[in-house]
Amino acid sequence: MSPSHYFIYYPVRIGMEADLARGLYNLQAEIQASTGIAGRFLRKADDPWTWMEIYENVLDAPAFDAALEQAIERHGLMRFLEDGGRRHTERFVACA
């Protein structure tokens, strides 16, 4: 089974960037402790209110999905999304 690579992007509320960054550091530390997957996050170069989380080499996608959803809720990250915005998750695998 090929590992999955997650790319999750979403619009951030203007003025909430610093709080979101702290929340993501905490969330990603929890994810790494529980799954062994180290995450990172970026913001779009020409749109500072679009952020992306990246998680690579996920071998057990269902377990990772459950851990991520629980951590998102526990850390209250949805409050940082722009009104009407949502998290878009894309999962990729290596080409043959």
C-alpha positions as CSV (number, residue, x, y, z in Angstrom):
1,M,0.0,0.0,0.0
2,S,1.4,3.4,-1.0
3,P,1.5,6.1,1.6
4,S,-0.8,9.1,1.2
5,H,0.2,12.7,1.3
6,Y,-2.4,15.2,2.6
7,F,-2.8,18.8,1.4
8,I,-5.5,20.7,3.3
9,Y,-6.2,24.3,2.4
10,Y,-8.7,26.8,3.7
11,P,-9.5,30.5,4.0
12,V,-8.5,32.1,7.3
13,R,-10.3,35.0,9.0
14,I,-8.4,38.2,8.6
15,G,-6.7,39.1,11.9
16,M,-6.7,35.6,13.2
17,E,-3.4,34.5,11.7
18,A,-1.3,34.5,14.9
19,D,-3.9,32.6,16.9
20,L,-4.3,30.1,14.1
21,A,-0.5,29.5,13.9
22,R,-0.4,28.8,17.7
23,G,-3.3,26.4,17.3
24,L,-1.7,24.6,14.4
25,Y,1.6,24.2,16.2
26,N,-0.3,22.6,19.1
27,L,-2.5,20.4,16.8
28,Q,0.5,19.2,14.8
29,A,2.5,18.4,17.9
30,E,-0.5,16.3,19.1
31,I,-0.8,14.6,15.7
32,Q,2.8,13.7,15.6
33,A,2.7,12.3,19.2
34,S,-0.4,10.2,18.4
35,T,0.4,9.1,14.8
36,G,4.1,9.7,14.2
37,I,3.2,12.0,11.3
38,A,5.0,15.4,11.4
39,G,2.9,18.1,9.7
40,R,3.8,21.6,8.5
41,F,1.7,24.6,7.4
42,L,2.1,27.3,4.8
43,R,0.2,30.3,3.6
44,K,-0.4,31.2,0.0
45,A,2.3,33.5,-1.4
46,D,-0.2,35.9,-3.1
47,D,-3.1,35.5,-0.7
48,P,-2.0,35.5,3.0
49,W,-5.5,34.4,4.1
50,T,-5.3,31.0,2.4
51,W,-3.4,28.5,4.5
52,M,-2.4,24.9,3.9
53,E,-1.5,22.0,6.1
54,I,0.7,19.2,4.7
55,Y,1.0,15.7,6.2
56,E,3.2,13.2,4.3
57,N,3.8,9.5,4.3
58,V,0.5,8.6,6.0
59,L,0.2,4.8,5.9
60,D,-3.1,4.3,7.8
61,A,-5.4,6.9,6.3
62,P,-8.5,6.0,8.3
63,A,-6.6,6.2,11.6
64,F,-5.0,9.4,10.6
65,D,-8.3,10.9,9.5
66,A,-9.8,10.1,12.8
67,A,-6.9,11.5,14.8
68,L,-6.9,14.7,12.7
69,E,-10.6,15.3,13.1
70,Q,-10.4,14.8,16.9
71,A,-7.5,17.2,17.1
72,I,-9.2,19.8,15.0
73,E,-12.2,19.7,17.3
74,R,-10.1,19.6,20.5
75,H,-8.1,22.7,19.4
76,G,-11.1,24.6,18.0
77,L,-9.5,25.3,14.6
78,M,-12.8,25.7,12.8
79,R,-13.3,29.1,14.5
80,F,-10.4,30.5,12.4
81,L,-12.0,29.8,9.1
82,E,-13.5,32.6,7.1
83,D,-17.3,32.7,7.3
84,G,-18.7,30.2,4.8
85,G,-15.2,28.7,4.3
86,R,-14.3,25.1,4.7
87,R,-11.3,22.9,4.8
88,H,-10.5,21.2,1.5
89,T,-8.6,18.0,1.8
90,E,-6.7,16.5,-1.1
91,R,-4.9,13.2,-0.8
92,F,-2.2,12.1,-3.2
93,V,-0.1,9.0,-3.7
94,A,3.1,8.5,-5.6
95,C,2.8,7.6,-9.3
96,A,3.8,4.1,-10.2
